[in-house]
Amino acid sequence: MNPIIDLRQAIVNRVQDNSKEQLAEVIEGSVDHDEKALPGLGVLFEMVWKQSSENEQSHLVNAIYQHLHGDTGNAAANPSPS
């Protein structure tokens, strides 16, 4: 089996029965914390991306671009701690 698919499925299985509040806690608890959580956030982002319209995807790309290029207070110069 492909280990990437296994990782994705494991992440989905871990959170699929969570309430909205629990999902928010998972996301908030992962942001700005240990990098071990990043693959999980990536899987959740992938789910959002696949269900988003082209307009929503464009909005997400613009938000990330602005963040990377300092349009939100030079955040690129101040990355999250590892």
The first five atom37 places (N, CA, C, CB, O) and aatype in JSON, in Angstrom:
{
  "aatype": [12, 2, 14, 9, 9, 3, 10, 1, 5, 0, 9, 19, 2, 1, 19, 5, 3, 2, 15, 11, 6, 5, 10, 0, 6, 19, 9, 6, 7, 15, 19, 3, 8, 3, 6, 11, 0, 10, 14, 7, 10, 7, 19, 10, 13, 6, 12, 19, 17, 11, 5, 15, 15, 6, 2, 6, 5, 15, 8, 10, 19, 2, 0, 9, 18, 5, 8, 10, 8, 7, 3, 16, 7, 2, 0, 0, 0, 2, 14, 15, 14, 15],
  "atom_mask": [
    [1, 1, 1, 1, 1],
    [1, 1, 1, 1, 1],
    [1, 1, 1, 1, 1],
    [1, 1, 1, 1, 1],
    [1, 1, 1, 1, 1],
    [1, 1, 1, 1, 1],
    [1, 1, 1, 1, 1],
    [1, 1, 1, 1, 1],
    [1, 1, 1, 1, 1],
    [1, 1, 1, 1, 1],
    [1, 1, 1, 1, 1],
    [1, 1, 1, 1, 1],
    [1, 1, 1, 1, 1],
    [1, 1, 1, 1, 1],
    [1, 1, 1, 1, 1],
    [1, 1, 1, 1, 1],
    [1, 1, 1, 1, 1],
    [1, 1, 1, 1, 1],
    [1, 1, 1, 1, 1],
    [1, 1, 1, 1, 1],
    [1, 1, 1, 1, 1],
    [1, 1, 1, 1, 1],
    [1, 1, 1, 1, 1],
    [1, 1, 1, 1, 1],
    [1, 1, 1, 1, 1],
    [1, 1, 1, 1, 1],
    [1, 1, 1, 1, 1],
    [1, 1, 1, 1, 1],
    [1, 1, 1, 0, 1],
    [1, 1, 1, 1, 1],
    [1, 1, 1, 1, 1],
    [1, 1, 1, 1, 1],
    [1, 1, 1, 1, 1],
    [1, 1, 1, 1, 1],
    [1, 1, 1, 1, 1],
    [1, 1, 1, 1, 1],
    [1, 1, 1, 1, 1],
    [1, 1, 1, 1, 1],
    [1, 1, 1, 1, 1],
    [1, 1, 1, 0, 1],
    [1, 1, 1, 1, 1],
    [1, 1, 1, 0, 1],
    [1, 1, 1, 1, 1],
    [1, 1, 1, 1, 1],
    [1, 1, 1, 1, 1],
    [1, 1, 1, 1, 1],
    [1, 1, 1, 1, 1],
    [1, 1, 1, 1, 1],
    [1, 1, 1, 1, 1],
    [1, 1, 1, 1, 1],
    [1, 1, 1, 1, 1],
    [1, 1, 1, 1, 1],
    [1, 1, 1, 1, 1],
    [1, 1, 1, 1, 1],
    [1, 1, 1, 1, 1],
    [1, 1, 1, 1, 1],
    [1, 1, 1, 1, 1],
    [1, 1, 1, 1, 1],
    [1, 1, 1, 1, 1],
    [1, 1, 1, 1, 1],
    [1, 1, 1, 1, 1],
    [1, 1, 1, 1, 1],
    [1, 1, 1, 1, 1],
    [1, 1, 1, 1, 1],
    [1, 1, 1, 1, 1],
    [1, 1, 1, 1, 1],
    [1, 1, 1, 1, 1],
    [1, 1, 1, 1, 1],
    [1, 1, 1, 1, 1],
    [1, 1, 1, 0, 1],
    [1, 1, 1, 1, 1],
    [1, 1, 1, 1, 1],
    [1, 1, 1, 0, 1],
    [1, 1, 1, 1, 1],
    [1, 1, 1, 1, 1],
    [1, 1, 1, 1, 1],
    [1, 1, 1, 1, 1],
    [1, 1, 1, 1, 1],
    [1, 1, 1, 1, 1],
    [1, 1, 1, 1, 1],
    [1, 1, 1, 1, 1],
    [1, 1, 1, 1, 1]
  ],
  "atom_positions": [
    [[0.83, -1.2, 0.0], [0.0, 0.0, 0.0], [0.87, 1.25, 0.0], [-0.94, 0.0, 1.22], [2.02, 1.23, 0.45]],
    [[0.33, 2.31, -0.5], [1.02, 3.58, -0.55], [0.97, 4.24, 0.83], [0.39, 4.5, -1.62], [-0.11, 4.49, 1.34]],
    [[2.14, 4.53, 1.44], [2.14, 5.11, 2.78], [1.5, 6.49, 2.86], [3.53, 5.19, 3.29], [0.99, 6.87, 3.91]],
    [[1.51, 7.26, 1.76], [0.88, 8.57, 1.77], [-0.63, 8.43, 1.91], [1.23, 9.36, 0.48], [-1.25, 9.16, 2.69]],
    [[-1.21, 7.51, 1.19], [-2.65, 7.27, 1.3], [-2.98, 6.78, 2.7], [-3.13, 6.26, 0.24], [-3.99, 7.18, 3.27]],
    [[-2.14, 5.92, 3.26], [-2.36, 5.43, 4.61], [-2.33, 6.58, 5.62], [-1.33, 4.38, 4.97], [-3.15, 6.61, 6.54]],
    [[-1.39, 7.51, 5.47], [-1.29, 8.65, 6.37], [-2.53, 9.53, 6.25], [-0.03, 9.47, 6.07], [-3.09, 9.95, 7.26]],
    [[-2.94, 9.81, 5.02], [-4.15, 10.62, 4.82], [-5.35, 9.97, 5.5], [-4.42, 10.82, 3.32], [-6.1, 10.63, 6.22]],
    [[-5.52, 8.68, 5.25], [-6.67, 7.98, 5.82], [-6.6, 7.95, 7.34], [-6.75, 6.55, 5.27], [-7.62, 8.09, 8.01]],
    [[-5.41, 7.77, 7.89], [-5.25, 7.76, 9.35], [-5.64, 9.11, 9.94], [-3.8, 7.42, 9.73], [-6.27, 9.17, 11.0]],
    [[-5.27, 10.19, 9.27], [-5.61, 11.53, 9.76], [-7.12, 11.74, 9.68], [-4.88, 12.61, 8.94], [-7.72, 12.25, 10.63]],
    [[-7.73, 11.36, 8.57], [-9.18, 11.49, 8.43], [-9.89, 10.65, 9.49], [-9.64, 11.05, 7.01], [-10.83, 11.12, 10.13]],
    [[-9.44, 9.42, 9.68], [-10.06, 8.56, 10.69], [-9.97, 9.16, 12.08], [-9.4, 7.18, 10.68], [-10.88, 9.0, 12.89]],
    [[-8.87, 9.85, 12.36], [-8.67, 10.43, 13.7], [-9.65, 11.56, 14.0], [-7.24, 10.94, 13.82], [-10.0, 11.76, 15.16]],
    [[-10.09, 12.28, 12.99], [-10.94, 13.45, 13.24], [-12.35, 13.35, 12.68], [-10.28, 14.66, 12.68], [-13.17, 14.23, 12.92]],
    [[-12.66, 12.3, 11.93], [-13.93, 12.26, 11.21], [-15.16, 12.29, 12.11], [-13.98, 11.04, 10.37], [-16.22, 12.75, 11.67]],
    [[-15.07, 11.81, 13.33], [-16.22, 11.81, 14.23], [-16.23, 13.0, 15.17], [-16.25, 10.53, 15.03], [-17.07, 13.07, 16.07]],
    [[-15.31, 13.94, 14.99], [-15.24, 15.12, 15.84], [-16.39, 16.08, 15.55], [-13.91, 15.83, 15.67], [-16.87, 16.17, 14.42]],
    [[-16.82, 16.78, 16.59], [-17.8, 17.85, 16.42], [-17.09, 19.06, 15.79], [-18.47, 18.24, 17.79], [-15.87, 19.06, 15.67]],
    [[-17.85, 20.07, 15.4], [-17.25, 21.29, 14.85], [-16.33, 21.93, 15.88], [-18.34, 22.29, 14.41], [-15.25, 22.42, 15.53]],
    [[-16.76, 21.92, 17.14], [-15.95, 22.51, 18.2], [-14.63, 21.74, 18.37], [-16.73, 22.52, 19.52], [-13.58, 22.34, 18.55]],
    [[-14.71, 20.43, 18.3], [-13.5, 19.61, 18.43], [-12.56, 19.83, 17.24], [-13.87, 18.12, 18.54], [-11.34, 19.87, 17.42]],
    [[-13.12, 19.96, 16.04], [-12.29, 20.24, 14.87], [-11.58, 21.59, 15.03], [-13.14, 20.23, 13.58], [-10.4, 21.72, 14.71]],
    [[-12.31, 22.58, 15.52], [-11.71, 23.89, 15.76], [-10.57, 23.78, 16.77], [-12.76, 24.9, 16.25], [-9.52, 24.41, 16.59]],
    [[-10.76, 22.99, 17.81], [-9.71, 22.79, 18.82], [-8.48, 22.1, 18.22], [-10.25, 21.96, 19.99], [-7.35, 22.46, 18.53]],
    [[-8.71, 21.12, 17.35], [-7.6, 20.43, 16.69], [-6.8, 21.43, 15.86], [-8.11, 19.27, 15.79], [-5.57, 21.45, 15.92]],
    [[-7.49, 22.25, 15.08], [-6.81, 23.23, 14.22], [-6.09, 24.27, 15.07], [-7.82, 23.91, 13.27], [-4.91, 24.53, 14.85]],
    [[-6.8, 24.85, 16.03], [-6.19, 25.89, 16.87], [-5.04, 25.33, 17.69], [-7.24, 26.5, 17.79], [-4.06, 26.03, 17.94]],
    [[-5.15, 24.08, 18.11], [-4.08, 23.46, 18.88], [-2.87, 23.1, 18.04], [0.0, 0.0, 0.0], [-1.79, 22.85, 18.58]],
    [[-3.04, 23.07, 16.73], [-1.94, 22.72, 15.83], [-1.21, 23.94, 15.29], [-2.47, 21.9, 14.67], [-0.02, 23.87, 14.98]],
    [[-1.9, 25.05, 15.18], [-1.32, 26.27, 14.63], [-0.29, 26.82, 15.62], [-2.42, 27.33, 14.33], [-0.55, 26.92, 16.82]],
    [[0.87, 27.17, 15.11], [1.97, 27.74, 15.9], [2.54, 26.77, 16.92], [1.51, 28.98, 16.59], [3.14, 27.2, 17.91]],
    [[2.36, 25.49, 16.71], [2.92, 24.51, 17.63], [3.85, 23.57, 16.88], [1.8, 23.72, 18.32], [4.3, 23.87, 15.77]],
    [[4.14, 22.46, 17.48], [5.09, 21.48, 16.94], [4.77, 21.13, 15.49], [5.08, 20.22, 17.8], [3.61, 20.99, 15.11]],
    [[5.8, 21.0, 14.69], [5.64, 20.71, 13.26], [5.04, 19.34, 12.99], [6.97, 20.82, 12.57], [4.66, 19.05, 11.85]],
    [[4.96, 18.49, 13.99], [4.35, 17.17, 13.79], [2.9, 17.28, 13.35], [4.44, 16.34, 15.08], [2.38, 16.37, 12.71]],
    [[2.24, 18.39, 13.67], [0.84, 18.57, 13.31], [0.66, 19.03, 11.86], [0.21, 19.57, 14.24], [-0.46, 18.97, 11.34]],
    [[1.71, 19.48, 11.22], [1.57, 20.04, 9.87], [1.02, 19.07, 8.84], [2.9, 20.53, 9.4], [0.2, 19.48, 8.02]],
    [[1.41, 17.8, 8.83], [0.79, 16.89, 7.85], [-0.73, 16.79, 8.03], [1.41, 15.51, 7.95], [-1.47, 16.7, 7.05]],
    [[-1.18, 16.79, 9.27], [-2.62, 16.72, 9.52], [-3.34, 17.95, 9.0], [0.0, 0.0, 0.0], [-4.41, 17.85, 8.4]],
    [[-2.75, 19.11, 9.24], [-3.35, 20.34, 8.72], [-3.34, 20.33, 7.2], [-2.61, 21.57, 9.25], [-4.27, 20.84, 6.57]],
    [[-2.3, 19.76, 6.61], [-2.23, 19.65, 5.16], [-3.34, 18.79, 4.59], [0.0, 0.0, 0.0], [-3.92, 19.11, 3.55]],
    [[-3.64, 17.7, 5.27], [-4.73, 16.82, 4.82], [-6.06, 17.55, 4.94], [-4.76, 15.5, 5.66], [-6.9, 17.46, 4.04]],
    [[-6.27, 18.27, 6.03], [-7.51, 19.02, 6.19], [-7.62, 20.12, 5.14], [-7.59, 19.64, 7.61], [-8.7, 20.36, 4.6]],
    [[-6.5, 20.8, 4.84], [-6.5, 21.82, 3.8], [-6.82, 21.2, 2.45], [-5.15, 22.53, 3.74], [-7.57, 21.78, 1.66]],
    [[-6.26, 20.03, 2.18], [-6.54, 19.34, 0.92], [-8.04, 19.07, 0.77], [-5.75, 18.01, 0.84], [-8.6, 19.22, -0.31]],
    [[-8.69, 18.67, 1.87], [-10.13, 18.4, 1.83], [-10.89, 19.68, 1.49], [-10.61, 17.83, 3.19], [-11.82, 19.65, 0.68]],
    [[-10.51, 20.79, 2.12], [-11.16, 22.07, 1.85], [-10.92, 22.48, 0.4], [-10.63, 23.17, 2.81], [-11.85, 22.91, -0.29]],
    [[-9.69, 22.34, -0.05], [-9.33, 22.74, -1.42], [-10.16, 22.0, -2.45], [-7.84, 22.48, -1.67], [-10.68, 22.61, -3.39]],
    [[-10.29, 20.69, -2.28], [-11.02, 19.88, -3.25], [-12.51, 20.23, -3.29], [-10.85, 18.41, -2.92], [-13.15, 20.02, -4.32]],
    [[-13.05, 20.74, -2.22], [-14.47, 21.08, -2.16], [-14.74, 22.55, -2.46], [-15.03, 20.73, -0.8], [-15.89, 22.99, -2.46]],
    [[-13.69, 23.32, -2.72], [-13.82, 24.75, -2.94], [-14.05, 25.06, -4.41], [-12.59, 25.49, -2.43], [-13.56, 24.36, -5.3]],
    [[-14.79, 26.12, -4.64], [-14.98, 26.61, -6.01], [-13.69, 27.28, -6.47], [-16.19, 27.61, -6.09], [-12.78, 27.53, -5.67]],
    [[-13.6, 27.57, -7.76], [-12.43, 28.28, -8.28], [-12.26, 29.63, -7.59], [-12.54, 28.47, -9.8], [-11.14, 30.05, -7.3]],
    [[-13.36, 30.3, -7.31], [-13.31, 31.6, -6.64], [-12.76, 31.45, -5.22], [-14.72, 32.24, -6.6], [-11.94, 32.25, -4.78]],
    [[-13.22, 30.43, -4.5], [-12.73, 30.19, -3.15], [-11.25, 29.8, -3.16], [-13.55, 29.09, -2.46], [-10.48, 30.24, -2.3]],
    [[-10.85, 28.98, -4.14], [-9.44, 28.61, -4.26], [-8.59, 29.84, -4.54], [-9.26, 27.57, -5.38], [-7.5, 29.99, -3.98]],
    [[-9.07, 30.72, -5.4], [-8.35, 31.95, -5.7], [-8.19, 32.8, -4.44], [-9.08, 32.74, -6.8], [-7.13, 33.38, -4.21]],
    [[-9.24, 32.88, -3.64], [-9.19, 33.64, -2.39], [-8.14, 33.04, -1.44], [-10.58, 33.65, -1.7], [-7.38, 33.77, -0.82]],
    [[-8.1, 31.71, -1.34], [-7.11, 31.05, -0.49], [-5.69, 31.33, -0.98], [-7.37, 29.53, -0.45], [-4.81, 31.64, -0.19]],
    [[-5.49, 31.21, -2.29], [-4.17, 31.47, -2.86], [-3.76, 32.92, -2.6], [-4.16, 31.17, -4.38], [-2.62, 33.18, -2.22]],
    [[-4.68, 33.85, -2.8], [-4.37, 35.26, -2.55], [-4.0, 35.5, -1.09], [-5.56, 36.14, -2.94], [-3.06, 36.24, -0.8]],
    [[-4.73, 34.89, -0.16], [-4.44, 35.05, 1.26], [-3.05, 34.51, 1.6], [-5.51, 34.34, 2.11], [-2.3, 35.15, 2.34]],
    [[-2.71, 33.35, 1.06], [-1.39, 32.77, 1.31], [-0.3, 33.63, 0.68], [-1.31, 31.32, 0.76], [0.73, 33.89, 1.29]],
    [[-0.54, 34.08, -0.55], [0.42, 34.93, -1.24], [0.69, 36.21, -0.45], [-0.08, 35.28, -2.65], [1.84, 36.6, -0.26]],
    [[-0.38, 36.85, 0.0], [-0.23, 38.09, 0.77], [0.54, 37.83, 2.06], [-1.61, 38.69, 1.09], [1.38, 38.64, 2.45]],
    [[0.27, 36.72, 2.71], [0.98, 36.38, 3.94], [2.47, 36.17, 3.67], [0.37, 35.12, 4.58], [3.31, 36.65, 4.42]],
    [[2.77, 35.45, 2.6], [4.17, 35.16, 2.27], [4.95, 36.39, 1.85], [4.23, 34.13, 1.18], [6.16, 36.47, 2.05]],
    [[4.26, 37.35, 1.26], [4.93, 38.54, 0.74], [4.82, 39.73, 1.67], [4.38, 38.89, -0.6], [5.08, 40.87, 1.27]],
    [[4.44, 39.49, 2.9], [4.46, 40.53, 3.9], [3.34, 41.53, 3.83], [0.0, 0.0, 0.0], [3.41, 42.57, 4.49]],
    [[2.31, 41.26, 3.05], [1.19, 42.2, 2.96], [0.33, 42.18, 4.22], [0.35, 41.88, 1.75], [-0.63, 42.95, 4.32]],
    [[0.66, 41.3, 5.17], [-0.11, 41.23, 6.41], [0.8, 41.49, 7.6], [-0.8, 39.85, 6.56], [0.68, 40.83, 8.63]],
    [[1.71, 42.44, 7.47], [2.59, 42.76, 8.57], [3.93, 42.04, 8.51], [0.0, 0.0, 0.0], [4.54, 41.77, 9.55]],
    [[4.39, 41.73, 7.3], [5.68, 41.08, 7.09], [5.78, 39.75, 7.83], [6.8, 41.99, 7.52], [6.79, 39.47, 8.48]],
    [[4.74, 38.95, 7.73], [4.71, 37.65, 8.41], [5.79, 36.71, 7.9], [3.35, 37.01, 8.24], [6.22, 35.82, 8.63]],
    [[6.23, 36.89, 6.65], [7.26, 36.0, 6.12], [8.56, 36.13, 6.9], [7.5, 36.29, 4.64], [9.35, 35.19, 6.97]],
    [[8.79, 37.3, 7.47], [10.0, 37.51, 8.26], [9.86, 36.94, 9.66], [10.33, 38.98, 8.33], [10.85, 36.83, 10.38]],
    [[8.65, 36.58, 10.06], [8.39, 36.05, 11.39], [7.62, 34.74, 11.31], [7.61, 37.07, 12.22], [6.45, 34.69, 11.68]],
    [[8.26, 33.67, 10.83], [7.54, 32.39, 10.72], [7.2, 31.83, 12.09], [8.37, 31.37, 9.94], [7.77, 32.24, 13.1]],
    [[6.26, 30.9, 12.11], [5.86, 30.25, 13.35], [7.04, 29.48, 13.93], [4.67, 29.3, 13.12], [7.91, 29.01, 13.19]],
    [[7.08, 29.36, 15.26], [8.17, 28.6, 15.86], [8.06, 27.12, 15.52], [8.18, 28.78, 17.38], [6.96, 26.6, 15.34]],
    [[9.19, 26.45, 15.44], [9.21, 25.02, 15.13], [9.33, 24.22, 16.39], [10.35, 24.68, 14.18], [9.37, 22.99, 16.34]]
  ]
}
